[in-house]
């Protein structure tokens, strides 16, 4: 049962998340920093609620007490034309 993958993007298993919580992670960001769970392509959209549930179960805190992961915008704006392969006029 410990080999269940919780974060599919980063292939983080339940046992890894439980170990992070045992090591002191009490927030989603704490688990993310220790395991990379939530740092994949979906940015936690798939696994964040699962991780919050695991933290809640292990720490006996309610879901509302668990701090939600911080979301960050890209480092700098990027022109959409770069993704299409078009040359930039500038």
N, C-alpha and C positions, 0 to 999 in steps of 0.2 A: 504493500500500500504506500510506502514511502517513496516509490519511484514514479509517482504521478507527476507529470509535467504540468506546472501551473502557468508559467510564462512560456508560451510556444515560440515566440520570437527569439528569445535568448536561451531557450531550453533549460529553464531553471526548475528544479524539482522541488516537491513539497518538503523533502528532508533538508534541502539547502535553506529554504525559507524558515523552517522550524529552528535550524541551527543558528541562523541570523538573529532570530527572536531570543533564543537562549543566550546569545552573546550580547544582548542589550538593545536590539532594534525594537522600538515600540511604535514606530510610524512607518508609513509606506516608503518615505524617503530613506529612512534608516535601513529598511530591507533592500531597497534599490541600491544603495551605496555598497552594501555587503555582497549582493548577489547578481546585480545587473537586471533583476526582474523589473520589467516595465520600461526598459531602455531600448527595446527593439523597434521595429517598423511601426507598430501600432501605438507606441508611446504609452502603454498601460491601458489602452481602451478595452482590451480583452481581459487582462489579468488583475487590474487594480482592485476590483471588488472582491475577487477571490483572496488576494493578499490581505485586504482589510479584514475579511472574515476570519482568516487564519490568525492574524494578530489579535483580533477580538477574542477568539476562542482560547488562545494561549495566555493572554494577559488578563483575561476576565474583564476587559473594558468593553463598553458598548461601542457599536460602530460609529456613533456620533462623536465619541471621544477621540477617535483615531484621526490624526491630522492627514488631510488629503495631500497627495503628491503635488509639488509645485510644477507648473507648466511654464516653459520658457519659449519665447519667440525665437526664430532663427537669429544667428549672430548678426547678419546684415541682410538687407533686402536683395533679392535676386530677380532679375528680369525673366519673365516666363519664356521669352524668345530663346534663352539659353537652353532650355529643356527641349525646344523644338529643333535645335541645331542651326538656327538662323544667325547670321552675322549681326553684331551690334553696330549701329551707325557711329557710336561715340568712340 
